[in-house]
Amino acid sequence: MVRKFGLVVIGTGAAASAVASRCRSAGWQVAVVDSRPFGGTCALRGCDPKKVLVGAAEAVDWVRRMRGKGIRAEEIRVDWQELMRFKRSFTEPVPKMQEDGFAKAGIAAFHGRARFIGPTSVQVNDDVLEGRYVVIAAGQKPADLKIPGTELLTTSEQFLELDDLPKRILFIGGGYIAFEFAHVAVRAGAQVTIIHRGPRPLPHFDPDLVDQLVKSSRELGVEVQLGTEVVSVEKSSGQLIVQASASGQKRTFDADMVVHAAGRIPEIEDMNLDVGGVVWDPQGIKVNEFLQSVSNPAVYAAGDAAASGGPRLTPVASYEGIVVAANLLKGNNQKPNYLGLPTVVFAIPPLAAVGLSESEAHRQGLKFKVKQEITSDWYSSRRIAEKYSGFKVLVEEGTGRILGAHLLGSEAEEVINLFGVAIRSGMRSDDLKHMVYSYPTRSSDAPYMF
């Protein structure tokens, strides 16, 4: 059956929902398509369920840190099955709520894989959806590691659905997923190993603070192997054998579960984009400054599916969806502004960053001052027995403009937003330094970071 719409949106996550709802509110006939349960990565298999697990690990960590400092807990542990039931109370209602929301708004919903059969036509099962415009916001999937045994790997999505936590877990890759899940799993009683092929994990974060997080992880019991590349995974005698190479030497690791944490790519390669005249590569849909396809003006892309140059984060996806909707409704009039967008690794303690790193600021030829300090002896860390915390802030010489901020420690995920607002709005370091803060709070540490 052929169905005609003003807009066809591929995906139902943050970016897709932002576009679809705004265009429908403007009176457009809108269709959404998703081959997975409605709701997208963040709500179902990413940020939200992950943070539920992290919250439990934080509670355990807090109590353990405070032993001998007024807190007595003879037994504190994570009940994994009970925690997963709690987690599912957030995720399981989402698909129906999302679909009901689309229906209430008058948005036509289709389940299935969308594939282009023309410049603005996609086929979904037996239906052909013809749109005046098409928005691709299909999210990401794990990258193909191109090693023998990839079929034996557990994805991050599958990890978030585990009914039981294996005793020995190995993570391939040293990014967000590995450190966040490792810090949960080790506090839930698992033996955890992270194998990263580069010399330093979390390469987009400040190296000095990353070193502190790695040290903290190792003290916690996480085995962090750097400069080590996995070459194969095989199953033998009921366990998984991971073969790796480090400095030309063969290494072997045993595990009950091996988790793919080595990167994700846009989930677009099977959409027949070439048939739709949509130029793309492994980084995503090629778009112009208005998030419009460079080759097909009737197609836009947002979120993880777009090679937009913006960080691949849920808030950015929502923001790009809003930008795309504005450009569809009023003609190309908005360009995304990626200045001052914070990002966080929800390890324990969390690691946060916004703006430029030292190396990026140097590459841009900027003249700036750096203030950095390990803050484990500051009141805000001592009162909660936090051993690892610190910061690094970059301020441009002459202007006082805040170029970047990097934080490690409890509540870093909240305090980093303060710096994000400052960078995005053009505030100067003196503006934050002379502000009067509620005290004692983590934010009240900000004036001492300049």
C-alpha positions as CSV (number, residue, x, y, z in Angstrom):
1,M,0.0,0.0,0.0
2,V,1.3,3.5,-0.9
3,R,0.8,6.1,1.9
4,K,1.6,9.8,1.4
5,F,3.0,12.1,4.1
6,G,4.5,15.5,4.4
7,L,7.3,14.0,6.5
8,V,8.6,10.5,7.0
9,V,10.9,10.1,10.0
10,I,13.1,7.0,10.3
11,G,13.7,6.4,14.0
12,T,11.8,7.0,17.3
13,G,14.6,8.2,19.6
14,A,15.4,11.7,20.8
15,A,16.1,13.3,17.5
16,A,13.3,11.6,15.6
17,S,10.7,12.5,18.3
18,A,11.8,16.1,18.3
19,V,11.3,16.5,14.6
20,A,8.1,14.5,14.3
21,S,6.3,16.2,17.2
22,R,7.1,19.7,16.0
23,C,6.1,19.1,12.4
24,R,2.9,17.4,13.4
25,S,2.0,20.3,15.7
26,A,2.4,22.6,12.7
27,G,-0.2,20.5,10.9
28,W,1.9,18.2,8.7
29,Q,1.0,14.6,8.1
30,V,3.8,12.7,9.7
31,A,4.9,9.1,9.8
32,V,7.6,7.5,12.0
33,V,9.3,4.2,11.3
34,D,11.4,2.0,13.6
35,S,12.5,-1.6,13.3
36,R,13.1,-1.8,17.1
37,P,10.7,-1.1,20.0
38,F,9.7,2.6,20.0
39,G,11.7,4.9,22.2
40,G,15.3,4.9,20.9
41,T,18.6,4.1,22.4
42,C,18.7,6.4,25.4
43,A,15.4,5.5,26.9
44,L,15.5,1.8,26.2
45,R,19.1,0.6,25.9
46,G,21.5,3.4,26.8
47,C,21.6,6.5,29.0
48,D,18.5,6.0,31.2
49,P,18.8,2.3,32.1
50,K,22.6,2.6,32.5
51,K,22.1,5.5,35.0
52,V,19.8,3.3,37.1
53,L,22.5,0.7,37.4
54,V,25.1,3.4,38.1
55,G,22.9,4.8,40.9
56,A,22.9,1.4,42.7
57,A,26.7,1.2,42.3
58,E,27.1,4.7,43.7
59,A,25.0,3.8,46.8
60,V,27.2,0.8,47.4
61,D,30.4,2.9,46.9
62,W,29.2,5.7,49.2
63,V,28.6,3.3,52.1
64,R,31.9,1.5,51.6
65,R,33.9,4.7,51.5
66,M,32.3,5.9,54.7
67,R,33.0,2.8,56.7
68,G,34.9,3.8,59.9
69,K,33.7,7.4,59.5
70,G,30.3,7.1,61.2
71,I,28.7,4.5,58.9
72,R,28.4,0.8,59.8
73,A,27.1,-1.7,57.3
74,E,27.9,-5.3,57.9
75,E,26.6,-6.3,54.5
76,I,26.0,-4.1,51.6
77,R,25.8,-5.7,48.1
78,V,24.0,-5.4,44.8
79,D,21.1,-7.8,44.3
80,W,21.4,-7.9,40.5
81,Q,18.1,-9.5,39.7
82,E,16.2,-7.1,42.0
83,L,18.2,-4.2,40.4
84,M,17.2,-5.4,36.9
85,R,13.6,-5.5,37.9
86,F,13.9,-1.9,39.1
87,K,15.6,-1.0,35.8
88,R,12.9,-2.6,33.8
89,S,10.3,-0.5,35.6
90,F,11.7,2.4,33.6
91,T,12.3,0.8,30.2
92,E,9.4,-1.6,29.8
93,P,6.7,1.0,29.7
94,V,8.5,3.2,27.1
95,P,7.5,1.6,23.8
96,K,3.8,1.6,24.5
97,M,3.9,5.1,26.0
98,Q,5.8,6.3,22.9
99,E,3.4,4.7,20.5
100,D,0.4,5.9,22.4
101,G,1.9,9.4,22.3
102,F,2.3,9.2,18.5
103,A,-1.2,8.0,18.1
104,K,-2.6,10.7,20.3
105,A,-0.7,13.3,18.2
106,G,-2.0,11.9,15.0
107,I,1.4,10.6,13.9
108,A,1.3,7.4,11.8
109,A,3.6,4.7,13.3
110,F,5.1,1.8,11.3
111,H,7.2,-1.1,12.6
112,G,9.9,-2.5,10.3
113,R,13.1,-1.7,8.5
114,A,12.9,1.3,6.2
115,R,14.7,1.1,2.9
116,F,14.7,3.8,0.2
117,I,13.1,2.9,-3.2
118,G,13.3,6.5,-4.4
119,P,14.5,10.0,-3.4
120,T,11.7,10.5,-0.9
121,S,10.1,7.0,-0.8
122,V,10.8,4.2,1.7
123,Q,9.4,0.7,1.9
124,V,8.5,-0.8,5.2
125,N,7.3,-4.4,4.9
126,D,4.4,-4.2,2.5
127,D,3.9,-0.4,2.8
128,V,5.5,2.3,0.7
129,L,5.7,5.7,2.5
130,E,6.1,8.6,0.2
131,G,7.1,11.9,1.9
132,R,7.7,15.4,0.8
133,Y,10.7,15.2,3.1
134,V,12.5,12.3,4.9
135,V,14.5,12.7,8.1
136,I,16.9,10.0,9.0
137,A,17.5,9.6,12.8
138,A,18.1,5.9,13.1
139,G,20.7,5.9,15.8
140,Q,23.8,3.7,16.1
141,K,24.8,0.1,16.5
142,P,28.0,-1.7,17.6
143,A,30.8,-1.4,15.1
144,D,32.1,-4.5,13.4
145,L,35.3,-5.4,15.0
146,K,36.3,-7.6,12.1
147,I,37.9,-10.3,14.2
148,P,37.1,-14.0,14.5
149,G,34.5,-14.7,17.2
150,T,32.5,-11.5,17.0
151,E,29.3,-13.6,17.2
152,L,30.4,-14.5,20.8
153,L,30.4,-10.9,22.0
154,T,27.8,-9.4,24.2
155,T,26.6,-5.9,23.2
156,S,26.0,-3.1,25.6
157,E,22.3,-3.4,24.9
158,Q,22.4,-7.1,25.9
159,F,24.4,-6.3,29.0
160,L,21.6,-4.0,30.2
161,E,19.2,-7.0,30.0
162,L,21.2,-9.5,31.9
163,D,19.2,-11.6,34.4
164,D,22.3,-12.8,36.1
165,L,25.8,-11.1,36.2
166,P,28.6,-13.4,35.1
167,K,31.5,-13.9,37.5
168,R,34.2,-12.8,35.0
169,I,33.6,-10.0,32.5
170,L,36.0,-8.6,29.9
171,F,35.3,-5.4,28.0
172,I,36.9,-4.8,24.6
173,G,37.5,-1.1,24.3
174,G,38.3,1.7,26.7
175,G,35.6,4.2,26.1
176,Y,32.4,5.3,27.9
177,I,30.7,1.9,27.8
178,A,33.6,0.0,29.2
179,F,34.3,2.2,32.2
180,E,30.7,2.9,33.1
181,F,29.7,-0.8,33.0
182,A,33.0,-1.9,34.5
183,H,32.4,0.3,37.6
184,V,28.9,-1.1,38.0
185,A,29.9,-4.8,37.5
186,V,32.9,-4.7,39.8
187,R,30.8,-3.2,42.6
188,A,28.2,-5.9,42.0
189,G,30.9,-8.6,42.6
190,A,32.2,-9.4,39.2
191,Q,35.9,-9.8,38.2
192,V,36.4,-7.2,35.5
193,T,39.0,-6.6,32.8
194,I,39.2,-3.8,30.3
195,I,41.3,-4.3,27.2
196,H,42.1,-1.1,25.2
197,R,44.3,-1.1,22.1
198,G,45.5,2.5,22.5
199,P,48.0,3.9,25.0
200,R,45.3,5.7,26.9
201,P,41.6,5.1,27.3
202,L,38.9,7.7,27.0
203,P,41.0,9.6,24.5
204,H,38.5,12.6,24.3
205,F,39.0,13.4,27.9
206,D,41.8,15.2,29.8
207,P,44.7,12.8,30.0
208,D,45.7,13.8,33.6
209,L,42.2,13.1,34.9
210,V,41.9,9.9,32.9
211,D,45.1,8.7,34.6
212,Q,43.4,9.4,37.9
213,L,40.3,7.4,36.9
214,V,42.4,4.5,35.6
215,K,44.3,4.4,38.9
216,S,41.0,4.5,40.8
217,S,39.6,1.7,38.7
218,R,42.7,-0.5,39.2
219,E,42.5,0.0,43.0
220,L,38.9,-1.0,42.8
221,G,40.0,-4.3,41.2
222,V,39.4,-3.6,37.6
223,E,42.2,-4.9,35.5
224,V,43.0,-2.2,32.8
225,Q,45.2,-3.5,30.0
226,L,46.4,-0.7,27.7
227,G,48.3,-1.0,24.4
228,T,46.6,-4.4,23.9
229,E,44.6,-5.4,20.9
230,V,42.1,-8.2,20.8
231,V,42.7,-10.4,17.8
232,S,40.1,-13.2,18.3
233,V,37.5,-14.6,20.7
234,E,36.7,-18.3,20.9
235,K,34.6,-20.6,23.1
236,S,36.2,-23.5,24.9
237,S,35.1,-25.7,27.9
238,G,32.2,-23.4,28.7
239,Q,34.3,-20.2,28.8
240,L,35.5,-17.6,26.4
241,I,39.1,-17.3,25.4
242,V,40.3,-13.9,24.3
243,Q,43.5,-13.8,22.3
244,A,45.3,-10.4,22.2
245,S,48.5,-8.8,21.2
246,A,50.6,-6.3,23.3
247,S,53.9,-5.0,22.0
248,G,54.2,-7.9,19.7
249,Q,53.6,-10.4,22.5
250,K,50.6,-12.8,22.6
251,R,48.3,-12.5,25.6
252,T,45.4,-14.7,26.6
253,F,42.5,-13.8,28.8
254,D,39.7,-16.0,30.1
255,A,36.2,-14.7,30.7
256,D,32.6,-15.8,31.2
257,M,31.4,-12.9,29.1
258,V,33.1,-10.6,26.6
259,V,31.4,-7.2,26.1
260,H,31.8,-5.2,22.9
261,A,32.7,-1.7,24.1
262,A,34.9,-0.7,21.1
263,G,32.7,1.9,19.4
264,R,29.4,2.3,17.6
265,I,28.5,3.4,14.1
266,P,25.3,4.8,12.5
267,E,22.8,2.1,11.8
268,I,22.2,3.1,8.2
269,E,24.1,0.9,5.8
270,D,21.1,-1.3,4.9
271,M,18.7,1.5,4.1
272,N,19.5,1.6,0.3
273,L,20.6,5.2,0.7
274,D,22.2,5.1,-2.7
275,V,18.8,4.4,-4.3
276,G,17.5,7.5,-2.5
277,G,20.5,9.6,-3.8
278,V,21.7,10.1,-0.2
279,V,25.5,10.4,0.2
280,W,26.9,8.7,3.3
281,D,29.9,7.0,4.7
282,P,30.7,5.0,7.9
283,Q,30.5,8.3,9.9
284,G,26.9,8.9,8.8
285,I,24.7,10.9,6.4
286,K,26.7,13.7,4.8
287,V,24.9,16.9,5.7
288,N,25.4,20.6,5.2
289,E,25.3,23.3,7.8
290,F,21.5,23.0,8.1
291,L,21.6,19.2,8.6
292,Q,20.3,18.7,5.1
293,S,21.7,16.0,2.9
294,V,24.4,17.3,0.6
295,S,23.1,15.3,-2.3
296,N,19.3,15.1,-1.8
297,P,17.7,18.3,-0.6
298,A,14.5,16.5,0.5
299,V,16.4,14.5,3.1
300,Y,17.7,15.7,6.5
301,A,19.5,13.8,9.2
302,A,19.9,14.3,12.9
303,G,21.4,12.6,15.9
304,D,23.8,9.7,15.7
305,A,22.9,9.0,12.0
306,A,24.2,12.4,10.8
307,A,27.8,13.2,10.1
308,S,27.2,16.6,11.5
309,G,30.4,17.2,13.4
310,G,28.5,17.4,16.7
311,P,29.2,15.1,19.7
312,R,27.1,12.0,19.6
313,L,25.1,12.5,22.8
314,T,21.4,12.3,23.5
315,P,20.9,16.0,24.3
316,V,22.7,16.8,21.0
317,A,20.3,14.5,19.1
318,S,17.3,16.3,20.6
319,Y,18.8,19.6,19.8
320,E,19.6,18.6,16.2
321,G,16.0,17.4,15.9
322,I,14.7,20.8,16.9
323,V,17.1,22.4,14.4
324,V,15.9,20.1,11.6
325,A,12.2,20.8,12.4
326,A,12.8,24.5,12.3
327,N,14.5,24.2,8.9
328,L,11.7,22.0,7.5
329,L,9.0,24.3,8.7
330,K,10.5,27.7,7.8
331,G,13.2,26.9,5.3
332,N,16.8,26.6,6.1
333,N,17.3,29.2,8.8
334,Q,19.0,27.5,11.7
335,K,22.5,26.0,12.1
336,P,23.4,23.9,15.1
337,N,25.7,25.5,17.6
338,Y,27.9,22.9,19.3
339,L,29.7,25.4,21.6
340,G,29.8,24.4,25.3
341,L,28.2,21.0,25.2
342,P,29.2,18.9,28.2
343,T,29.9,15.2,28.2
344,V,30.2,12.8,31.1
345,V,31.6,9.3,31.8
346,F,29.4,8.0,34.5
347,A,32.1,6.0,36.3
348,I,32.4,6.3,40.0
349,P,33.7,9.0,40.4
350,P,32.3,10.5,37.2
351,L,34.6,12.3,34.7
352,A,33.2,15.3,32.9
353,A,34.4,17.7,30.2
354,V,33.1,20.7,28.2
355,G,34.9,23.0,25.7
356,L,38.4,22.5,24.5
357,S,41.1,20.2,25.8
358,E,44.7,21.5,26.3
359,S,45.8,19.9,23.0
360,E,42.9,21.3,21.1
361,A,43.5,24.8,22.4
362,H,47.2,24.6,21.4
363,R,46.3,23.4,17.9
364,Q,44.1,26.4,17.5
365,G,47.0,28.6,18.5
366,L,45.2,30.1,21.5
367,K,47.1,31.7,24.4
368,F,45.6,30.5,27.7
369,K,46.3,29.8,31.3
370,V,45.7,26.4,32.9
371,K,44.6,25.9,36.5
372,Q,44.7,22.3,37.6
373,E,44.7,20.5,40.9
374,I,44.1,17.2,42.6
375,T,41.3,18.0,45.1
376,S,41.1,14.9,47.2
377,D,42.1,17.0,50.3
378,W,39.4,19.6,49.6
379,Y,36.5,19.6,52.0
380,S,34.0,18.6,49.3
381,S,36.0,15.3,48.7
382,R,37.1,14.7,52.3
383,R,33.6,14.8,53.8
384,I,32.6,11.8,51.6
385,A,36.0,10.0,51.8
386,E,36.6,10.5,48.1
387,K,40.1,9.5,47.2
388,Y,40.2,10.6,43.6
389,S,39.0,14.0,42.4
390,G,40.5,16.9,40.5
391,F,40.0,19.6,37.8
392,K,41.6,21.4,35.0
393,V,40.3,24.7,33.6
394,L,41.5,26.6,30.6
395,V,41.1,30.4,30.5
396,E,42.1,32.5,27.5
397,E,44.7,35.2,28.3
398,G,43.5,38.8,27.8
399,T,39.8,38.0,27.4
400,G,39.2,35.8,30.5
401,R,37.1,33.6,28.2
402,I,36.6,30.1,29.5
403,L,37.9,27.7,26.9
404,G,37.4,24.4,28.6
405,A,36.7,22.7,31.9
406,H,37.5,19.1,33.0
407,L,36.3,17.6,36.2
408,L,36.7,14.3,38.1
409,G,34.8,13.7,41.3
410,S,31.4,13.3,42.9
411,E,28.8,15.5,41.2
412,A,31.1,16.4,38.3
413,E,28.2,15.6,36.0
414,E,26.2,18.4,37.6
415,V,29.0,21.0,38.1
416,I,30.1,20.7,34.5
417,N,26.8,22.2,33.4
418,L,27.8,25.4,35.2
419,F,30.9,25.6,32.9
420,G,28.8,24.7,29.9
421,V,26.5,27.6,30.5
422,A,29.4,29.9,30.9
423,I,31.1,28.8,27.7
424,R,27.9,28.8,25.6
425,S,26.8,32.2,26.9
426,G,30.2,33.9,26.7
427,M,30.7,34.4,30.4
428,R,34.2,35.1,31.6
429,S,36.1,33.4,34.4
430,D,35.5,36.4,36.7
431,D,31.8,35.9,36.3
432,L,32.0,32.5,37.9
433,K,34.7,33.5,40.3
434,H,32.7,36.3,41.9
435,M,29.3,34.7,41.9
436,V,27.9,33.9,45.3
437,Y,27.1,30.2,45.6
438,S,25.1,28.1,48.0
439,Y,27.5,26.4,50.4
440,P,28.7,23.8,51.1
441,T,28.2,22.5,47.6
442,R,30.3,21.1,44.8
443,S,29.5,24.2,42.7
444,S,30.9,26.4,45.4
445,D,34.3,25.0,44.5
446,A,34.2,26.7,41.1
447,P,35.7,30.1,42.2
448,Y,38.8,28.2,43.3
449,M,39.3,26.7,39.8
450,F,40.5,30.0,38.3
